[in-house]
Amino acid sequence: MSSSRFIIDRRSFLATATPFAFSLPALARAQGLLERGRFDDEQLPLAREQLLSQLNAERTSAGLNQLKLDDLACAVANQHARDMATGGFLSHWGSDGRKPYHRYSFAGGTAAIQENCSAAEDIESISPLRVLNDLHDMHKSMLDETPPHDGHRKTILFPFHTHVGFGIALNSRSLRLDELYLSRYVELDPIVTEARPGSTIVLSGRLLNTSHFLTEIAVFYEPLPKAPDIFWLRVPRSVSYPDDVVRLRPHAPDGTTYTDGSRGEFEWRNGRFRTHVKLYKTEPGIYTIVCMVRRVPTDKGFPGAEVCVVSK
């Protein structure tokens, strides 16, 4: 997962800041109301549409596809934003110890995901208009990163994303923004999400575009998560797939083998695939199964779907 760093934004935003260029006409009409009161869940749809417009303008300027808003990603991101705001931390881990791909998969999602997190402390105003401005600045500060510390920018401009969800939470004057980016290239058939250690499950599905290539199915293992203490959550740290992985390859064409002499582990034909996945540890844990995709042969393989299975 390329969004491997966090941004803790402790700037005091300018009181004279104006709504950004992609504001909806409704914002101008309702500006009087938005300048008063407190930002709450009623403004979430407007905030998400403005962030989506901002994001898609950035991607268009970079020659990339526009993203669609995903309802499940918004719900999952919002839950994590609230968790961070309530606990006063900023982390890809939740207070229950789960990582971004755990949260999305356990909520029923099967797209591959990346996450950006941002925080603003002691914001000058909690009025809807000011919070909308702060969210704009928080996202822009991630886009404005420069190498080598530009993990958030790379996530925003990742060419293989298709959808996005925005989570927003305000606790007193502490603001959290969680952006969940999706790559949806595979439709997975229903799969068991809990099984015994050492058992074998069936994974099957289809590529949404039959001209794409399913290059690999990676099966990552990690122990069951434990709730970390709040001090651990407040220390910035990167997140990625676990190091413990088994990789499954498509069957080689008839009469051929891979360089190690094997034929491969799964069948893939006319966009459809089916394989058996061994939960290969004897102890409990979480297996994250990732479908690696290429749109054209020259693509570098990228995650196009993922699902988590609990073994206990």
GUVEX-959220 format. One record per residue (C-alpha): residue number from 1; residue in one letter; x, y, z. Coordinates in Angstrom, 1 decimal, padded with zeros to 4 digits, always signed. Layout:
+-----+------+--------+--------+--------+
: pos : code :   east :  north :     up :
+-----+------+--------+--------+--------+
: NUM :    a :      X :      Y :      Z :
...
+-----+------+--------+--------+--------+
//
This chain:
+-----+------+--------+--------+--------+
: pos : code :   east :  north :     up :
+-----+------+--------+--------+--------+
:   1 :    m : +000.0 : +000.0 : +000.0 :
:   2 :    s : +001.7 : +003.2 : -001.1 :
:   3 :    s : +000.0 : +005.5 : +001.4 :
:   4 :    s : +002.6 : +004.6 : +003.9 :
:   5 :    r : +002.9 : +007.9 : +005.8 :
:   6 :    f : +000.7 : +010.2 : +007.7 :
:   7 :    i : +000.3 : +014.0 : +007.8 :
:   8 :    i : -000.3 : +015.8 : +011.1 :
:   9 :    d : -001.4 : +019.2 : +010.1 :
:  10 :    r : -001.1 : +021.6 : +013.0 :
:  11 :    r : -001.3 : +024.9 : +011.0 :
:  12 :    s : -003.7 : +027.6 : +012.1 :
:  13 :    f : -005.7 : +028.2 : +009.0 :
:  14 :    l : -006.2 : +031.8 : +007.9 :
:  15 :    a : -009.4 : +033.4 : +009.1 :
:  16 :    t : -009.7 : +035.1 : +005.8 :
:  17 :    a : -009.6 : +031.9 : +003.8 :
:  18 :    t : -012.4 : +031.7 : +001.1 :
:  19 :    p : -014.2 : +028.6 : -000.3 :
:  20 :    f : -012.0 : +026.9 : -002.8 :
:  21 :    a : -012.6 : +027.1 : -006.6 :
:  22 :    f : -014.6 : +023.9 : -006.9 :
:  23 :    s : -017.4 : +024.9 : -004.5 :
:  24 :    l : -020.9 : +024.0 : -005.5 :
:  25 :    p : -023.4 : +026.8 : -006.3 :
:  26 :    a : -025.3 : +025.7 : -003.3 :
:  27 :    l : -022.4 : +026.8 : -001.1 :
:  28 :    a : -022.6 : +030.3 : -002.4 :
:  29 :    r : -026.4 : +030.4 : -001.8 :
:  30 :    a : -026.1 : +029.0 : +001.6 :
:  31 :    q : -022.9 : +030.9 : +002.7 :
:  32 :    g : -024.8 : +032.9 : +005.3 :
:  33 :    l : -026.0 : +029.7 : +007.0 :
:  34 :    l : -022.6 : +028.0 : +006.7 :
:  35 :    e : -020.8 : +030.8 : +008.3 :
:  36 :    r : -022.8 : +030.3 : +011.5 :
:  37 :    g : -023.4 : +027.2 : +013.7 :
:  38 :    r : -021.3 : +024.1 : +014.0 :
:  39 :    f : -020.2 : +021.6 : +011.3 :
:  40 :    d : -022.1 : +018.4 : +011.7 :
:  41 :    d : -023.3 : +015.4 : +009.8 :
:  42 :    e : -025.7 : +017.4 : +007.7 :
:  43 :    q : -022.8 : +019.0 : +005.9 :
:  44 :    l : -021.1 : +015.7 : +005.1 :
:  45 :    p : -022.6 : +015.2 : +001.7 :
:  46 :    l : -021.5 : +018.8 : +000.7 :
:  47 :    a : -018.0 : +018.3 : +002.1 :
:  48 :    r : -017.6 : +015.0 : +000.2 :
:  49 :    e : -018.8 : +016.5 : -003.1 :
:  50 :    q : -016.4 : +019.4 : -002.7 :
:  51 :    l : -013.5 : +017.1 : -001.9 :
:  52 :    l : -014.4 : +014.9 : -004.8 :
:  53 :    s : -014.5 : +017.9 : -007.2 :
:  54 :    q : -011.1 : +019.0 : -005.8 :
:  55 :    l : -009.6 : +015.6 : -006.2 :
:  56 :    n : -010.9 : +015.0 : -009.7 :
:  57 :    a : -009.6 : +018.4 : -010.9 :
:  58 :    e : -006.2 : +017.4 : -009.6 :
:  59 :    r : -006.3 : +014.0 : -011.3 :
:  60 :    t : -007.6 : +015.6 : -014.6 :
:  61 :    s : -004.7 : +018.1 : -014.5 :
:  62 :    a : -002.3 : +015.1 : -014.2 :
:  63 :    g : -003.9 : +013.4 : -017.1 :
:  64 :    l : -005.6 : +010.7 : -015.0 :
:  65 :    n : -009.1 : +009.3 : -014.8 :
:  66 :    q : -011.7 : +010.8 : -012.5 :
:  67 :    l : -012.9 : +008.8 : -009.4 :
:  68 :    k : -016.4 : +008.0 : -008.4 :
:  69 :    l : -017.7 : +008.4 : -004.8 :
:  70 :    d : -018.2 : +005.0 : -003.1 :
:  71 :    d : -020.9 : +004.9 : -000.3 :
:  72 :    l : -019.3 : +001.9 : +001.6 :
:  73 :    a : -015.9 : +003.5 : +001.5 :
:  74 :    c : -017.4 : +006.8 : +002.9 :
:  75 :    a : -019.0 : +004.9 : +005.7 :
:  76 :    v : -015.8 : +002.9 : +006.6 :
:  77 :    a : -013.7 : +006.1 : +006.3 :
:  78 :    n : -016.1 : +008.0 : +008.5 :
:  79 :    q : -016.0 : +005.4 : +011.2 :
:  80 :    h : -012.2 : +005.6 : +011.3 :
:  81 :    a : -012.2 : +009.4 : +011.3 :
:  82 :    r : -014.5 : +009.4 : +014.3 :
:  83 :    d : -012.4 : +006.8 : +016.0 :
:  84 :    m : -009.3 : +009.0 : +015.5 :
:  85 :    a : -011.1 : +012.2 : +016.5 :
:  86 :    t : -012.5 : +010.7 : +019.7 :
:  87 :    g : -009.3 : +009.1 : +020.7 :
:  88 :    g : -007.1 : +012.1 : +019.8 :
:  89 :    f : -004.8 : +010.1 : +017.5 :
:  90 :    l : -003.8 : +009.9 : +013.8 :
:  91 :    s : -003.0 : +006.5 : +012.5 :
:  92 :    h : -003.8 : +003.9 : +009.8 :
:  93 :    w : -004.5 : +001.6 : +012.7 :
:  94 :    g : -007.9 : +001.8 : +014.5 :
:  95 :    s : -008.3 : +001.7 : +018.3 :
:  96 :    d : -009.2 : -002.0 : +017.8 :
:  97 :    g : -005.9 : -002.7 : +016.0 :
:  98 :    r : -007.3 : -003.2 : +012.6 :
:  99 :    k : -005.7 : -001.8 : +009.4 :
: 100 :    p : -007.4 : +000.0 : +006.5 :
: 101 :    y : -007.9 : -003.1 : +004.4 :
: 102 :    h : -009.3 : -005.0 : +007.4 :
: 103 :    r : -011.9 : -002.3 : +008.0 :
: 104 :    y : -013.1 : -002.2 : +004.4 :
: 105 :    s : -013.1 : -005.9 : +003.8 :
: 106 :    f : -014.9 : -006.7 : +007.1 :
: 107 :    a : -017.5 : -004.2 : +006.1 :
: 108 :    g : -018.2 : -006.2 : +003.0 :
: 109 :    g : -015.9 : -004.5 : +000.5 :
: 110 :    t : -013.8 : -006.4 : -002.0 :
: 111 :    a : -011.9 : -003.6 : -003.9 :
: 112 :    a : -008.2 : -003.1 : -003.2 :
: 113 :    i : -007.7 : +000.0 : -001.0 :
: 114 :    q : -005.2 : +002.7 : -000.1 :
: 115 :    e : -005.7 : +005.2 : +002.7 :
: 116 :    n : -004.6 : +008.8 : +003.4 :
: 117 :    c : -005.2 : +010.3 : +006.9 :
: 118 :    s : -004.9 : +013.9 : +008.0 :
: 119 :    a : -005.5 : +015.9 : +011.1 :
: 120 :    a : -005.9 : +019.5 : +012.1 :
: 121 :    e : -005.7 : +020.6 : +015.7 :
: 122 :    d : -007.0 : +023.7 : +017.4 :
: 123 :    i : -008.8 : +024.9 : +014.2 :
: 124 :    e : -009.9 : +028.5 : +014.5 :
: 125 :    s : -013.6 : +028.0 : +013.9 :
: 126 :    i : -016.0 : +025.1 : +013.8 :
: 127 :    s : -018.5 : +026.8 : +011.5 :
: 128 :    p : -019.4 : +024.7 : +008.5 :
: 129 :    l : -017.8 : +027.2 : +006.1 :
: 130 :    r : -014.5 : +027.3 : +008.0 :
: 131 :    v : -014.4 : +023.5 : +008.4 :
: 132 :    l : -015.0 : +023.1 : +004.6 :
: 133 :    n : -012.0 : +025.4 : +004.0 :
: 134 :    d : -009.9 : +023.4 : +006.5 :
: 135 :    l : -010.7 : +020.1 : +004.7 :
: 136 :    h : -009.7 : +021.7 : +001.4 :
: 137 :    d : -006.4 : +022.8 : +002.9 :
: 138 :    m : -005.8 : +019.4 : +004.6 :
: 139 :    h : -006.2 : +017.6 : +001.3 :
: 140 :    k : -004.1 : +020.1 : -000.6 :
: 141 :    s : -001.3 : +019.8 : +001.9 :
: 142 :    m : -001.1 : +016.1 : +001.0 :
: 143 :    l : -001.1 : +016.8 : -002.7 :
: 144 :    d : +001.7 : +019.4 : -002.3 :
: 145 :    e : +004.1 : +016.9 : -000.8 :
: 146 :    t : +007.5 : +016.6 : -002.4 :
: 147 :    p : +009.8 : +013.6 : -002.8 :
: 148 :    p : +010.9 : +011.6 : -001.0 :
: 149 :    h : +008.2 : +012.3 : +001.5 :
: 150 :    d : +005.3 : +012.2 : -000.9 :
: 151 :    g : +003.4 : +009.1 : -000.1 :
: 152 :    h : +000.0 : +010.9 : +000.2 :
: 153 :    r : +000.5 : +012.6 : -003.2 :
: 154 :    k : +001.3 : +009.3 : -004.8 :
: 155 :    t : -001.9 : +007.9 : -003.4 :
: 156 :    i : -003.9 : +010.8 : -004.7 :
: 157 :    l : -002.4 : +010.5 : -008.2 :
: 158 :    f : -002.3 : +006.7 : -008.3 :
: 159 :    p : -003.4 : +005.9 : -011.9 :
: 160 :    f : -005.2 : +002.7 : -011.1 :
: 161 :    h : -007.8 : +004.0 : -008.6 :
: 162 :    t : -011.5 : +003.9 : -009.6 :
: 163 :    h : -013.4 : +005.1 : -006.6 :
: 164 :    v : -012.9 : +007.0 : -003.3 :
: 165 :    g : -014.6 : +007.5 : +000.0 :
: 166 :    f : -014.2 : +010.4 : +002.5 :
: 167 :    g : -014.5 : +010.2 : +006.2 :
: 168 :    i : -014.7 : +013.4 : +008.3 :
: 169 :    a : -015.0 : +013.9 : +012.0 :
: 170 :    l : -014.9 : +016.9 : +014.3 :
: 171 :    n : -014.3 : +016.6 : +018.1 :
: 172 :    s : -014.2 : +020.0 : +019.8 :
: 173 :    r : -011.6 : +021.8 : +017.6 :
: 174 :    s : -009.8 : +018.6 : +016.5 :
: 175 :    l : -010.6 : +017.7 : +012.9 :
: 176 :    r : -009.9 : +014.4 : +011.1 :
: 177 :    l : -010.0 : +013.6 : +007.4 :
: 178 :    d : -009.8 : +010.0 : +006.2 :
: 179 :    e : -009.5 : +009.3 : +002.4 :
: 180 :    l : -010.1 : +005.7 : +001.3 :
: 181 :    y : -009.1 : +005.1 : -002.3 :
: 182 :    l : -010.4 : +002.0 : -004.2 :
: 183 :    s : -009.1 : +000.0 : -007.2 :
: 184 :    r : -012.1 : -002.1 : -008.4 :
: 185 :    y : -011.1 : -004.3 : -011.3 :
: 186 :    v : -012.4 : -007.7 : -010.1 :
: 187 :    e : -015.8 : -009.0 : -009.0 :
: 188 :    l : -015.3 : -011.7 : -006.5 :
: 189 :    d : -017.9 : -014.5 : -005.9 :
: 190 :    p : -019.2 : -014.8 : -002.3 :
: 191 :    i : -016.4 : -016.2 : -000.1 :
: 192 :    v : -016.3 : -017.5 : +003.4 :
: 193 :    t : -014.9 : -014.9 : +005.7 :
: 194 :    e : -014.1 : -017.2 : +008.6 :
: 195 :    a : -012.6 : -020.7 : +008.6 :
: 196 :    r : -010.4 : -023.0 : +010.7 :
: 197 :    p : -006.6 : -022.8 : +010.6 :
: 198 :    g : -005.2 : -025.1 : +008.0 :
: 199 :    s : -008.4 : -025.4 : +006.0 :
: 200 :    t : -008.8 : -024.7 : +002.3 :
: 201 :    i : -011.3 : -022.2 : +000.9 :
: 202 :    v : -012.4 : -021.5 : -002.7 :
: 203 :    l : -011.7 : -018.1 : -004.3 :
: 204 :    s : -013.4 : -017.4 : -007.6 :
: 205 :    g : -014.6 : -014.4 : -009.6 :
: 206 :    r : -014.2 : -012.5 : -012.9 :
: 207 :    l : -012.3 : -009.5 : -014.3 :
: 208 :    l : -014.7 : -006.6 : -014.9 :
: 209 :    n : -012.8 : -006.0 : -018.2 :
: 210 :    t : -012.1 : -009.3 : -019.9 :
: 211 :    s : -009.2 : -007.7 : -021.8 :
: 212 :    h : -007.3 : -007.3 : -018.5 :
: 213 :    f : -004.9 : -009.8 : -017.1 :
: 214 :    l : -005.0 : -011.6 : -013.7 :
: 215 :    t : -001.3 : -012.0 : -013.0 :
: 216 :    e : -001.2 : -013.3 : -009.5 :
: 217 :    i : -003.2 : -014.0 : -006.3 :
: 218 :    a : -001.2 : -013.1 : -003.2 :
: 219 :    v : -002.2 : -014.6 : +000.1 :
: 220 :    f : -000.9 : -012.6 : +003.1 :
: 221 :    y : -001.0 : -013.8 : +006.7 :
: 222 :    e : -000.8 : -011.8 : +009.9 :
: 223 :    p : -001.8 : -012.6 : +013.5 :
: 224 :    l : -005.2 : -011.5 : +014.8 :
: 225 :    p : -005.0 : -007.8 : +015.7 :
: 226 :    k : -004.9 : -006.5 : +019.3 :
: 227 :    a : -006.1 : -003.1 : +020.5 :
: 228 :    p : -003.0 : -001.0 : +020.9 :
: 229 :    d : -002.6 : +001.6 : +023.7 :
: 230 :    i : -003.3 : +005.2 : +022.9 :
: 231 :    f : +000.4 : +006.2 : +023.1 :
: 232 :    w : +001.3 : +003.6 : +020.3 :
: 233 :    l : -001.5 : +005.0 : +018.1 :
: 234 :    r : -000.1 : +008.6 : +018.5 :
: 235 :    v : +003.3 : +007.7 : +017.0 :
: 236 :    p : +003.3 : +008.0 : +013.2 :
: 237 :    r : +004.1 : +004.7 : +011.5 :
: 238 :    s : +003.8 : +003.2 : +008.0 :
: 239 :    v : +001.4 : +000.5 : +007.0 :
: 240 :    s : +001.7 : -002.2 : +004.4 :
: 241 :    y : +000.7 : -005.8 : +003.6 :
: 242 :    p : +002.5 : -008.3 : +005.9 :
: 243 :    d : +005.8 : -009.9 : +004.9 :
: 244 :    d : +004.4 : -013.4 : +005.3 :
: 245 :    v : +002.9 : -014.2 : +001.9 :
: 246 :    v : +002.2 : -017.1 : -000.5 :
: 247 :    r : +001.9 : -016.3 : -004.2 :
: 248 :    l : -000.4 : -018.2 : -006.6 :
: 249 :    r : +000.2 : -018.0 : -010.4 :
: 250 :    p : -002.1 : -018.7 : -013.3 :
: 251 :    h : -001.7 : -022.0 : -015.1 :
: 252 :    a : +001.0 : -021.8 : -017.8 :
: 253 :    p : -000.2 : -022.5 : -021.4 :
: 254 :    d : -000.4 : -026.1 : -022.4 :
: 255 :    g : +003.1 : -027.6 : -023.0 :
: 256 :    t : +004.9 : -024.9 : -021.0 :
: 257 :    t : +006.0 : -024.4 : -017.4 :
: 258 :    y : +007.4 : -021.6 : -015.2 :
: 259 :    t : +011.1 : -021.4 : -014.8 :
: 260 :    d : +010.9 : -023.5 : -011.6 :
: 261 :    g : +009.2 : -026.3 : -013.5 :
: 262 :    s : +005.7 : -025.7 : -012.1 :
: 263 :    r : +002.5 : -025.2 : -014.0 :
: 264 :    g : +000.9 : -022.6 : -011.8 :
: 265 :    e : -001.9 : -022.8 : -009.2 :
: 266 :    f : -005.1 : -021.4 : -010.7 :
: 267 :    e : -007.2 : -021.5 : -013.8 :
: 268 :    w : -008.0 : -018.3 : -015.6 :
: 269 :    r : -010.1 : -018.3 : -018.8 :
: 270 :    n : -012.2 : -015.7 : -020.6 :
: 271 :    g : -011.9 : -013.3 : -017.6 :
: 272 :    r : -013.1 : -015.9 : -015.0 :
: 273 :    f : -010.9 : -017.6 : -012.4 :
: 274 :    r : -011.1 : -020.1 : -009.7 :
: 275 :    t : -008.6 : -021.5 : -007.2 :
: 276 :    h : -008.2 : -023.1 : -003.8 :
: 277 :    v : -006.5 : -021.0 : -001.1 :
: 278 :    k : -004.8 : -022.8 : +001.8 :
: 279 :    l : -005.0 : -021.1 : +005.2 :
: 280 :    y : -001.4 : -022.3 : +005.7 :
: 281 :    k : -000.8 : -021.4 : +009.4 :
: 282 :    t : -001.8 : -023.6 : +012.3 :
: 283 :    e : -002.4 : -020.6 : +014.6 :
: 284 :    p : -005.3 : -018.1 : +014.3 :
: 285 :    g : -004.9 : -015.0 : +012.1 :
: 286 :    i : -006.1 : -012.9 : +009.2 :
: 287 :    y : -005.4 : -013.8 : +005.6 :
: 288 :    t : -005.7 : -011.0 : +003.1 :
: 289 :    i : -006.1 : -012.3 : -000.4 :
: 290 :    v : -005.1 : -009.9 : -003.1 :
: 291 :    c : -005.8 : -010.2 : -006.9 :
: 292 :    m : -003.0 : -008.6 : -008.9 :
: 293 :    v : -004.1 : -007.2 : -012.2 :
: 294 :    r : -002.6 : -005.7 : -015.4 :
: 295 :    r : -004.7 : -003.7 : -017.8 :
: 296 :    v : -002.1 : -004.1 : -020.6 :
: 297 :    p : +000.9 : -006.4 : -020.7 :
: 298 :    t : +003.3 : -003.5 : -020.1 :
: 299 :    d : +001.5 : -002.5 : -016.9 :
: 300 :    k : +003.2 : -003.1 : -013.6 :
: 301 :    g : +000.9 : -005.4 : -011.7 :
: 302 :    f : -001.4 : -003.6 : -009.2 :
: 303 :    p : -004.0 : -004.8 : -006.6 :
: 304 :    g : -007.4 : -004.9 : -008.3 :
: 305 :    a : -009.3 : -006.7 : -005.5 :
: 306 :    e : -008.8 : -007.9 : -002.0 :
: 307 :    v : -010.7 : -009.8 : +000.7 :
: 308 :    c : -009.8 : -010.7 : +004.3 :
: 309 :    v : -010.6 : -014.1 : +005.9 :
: 310 :    v : -010.3 : -014.7 : +009.6 :
: 311 :    s : -008.8 : -018.0 : +010.7 :
: 312 :    k : -009.5 : -019.1 : +014.3 :
+-----+------+--------+--------+--------+
//
